[in-house]
Amino acid sequence: MILTRDNDFSDMAIFFGPPTKVLHLGIRNCRWQKMAAPIVENHAELLLELERPDLAVVEFS
């Protein structure tokens, strides 16, 4: 899995498809705690989404 704020990885995952998993953070210019908060708060849902074989990108904002 790739954790990024860069659109390039998300675009490549959409173009080439799974099995690459990209967790794209749409949060910019903030402390790491603010970036980590959506992941921590939604970890159960995130794990379910990442198990889907047809899914390449999960976006958090």
Beta strands, then each sheet from edge to edge (+ up, - down):
strand 1: 2-4
strand 2: 22-25
strand 3: 57-60
sheet 1: 1+ 2+ 3+
end
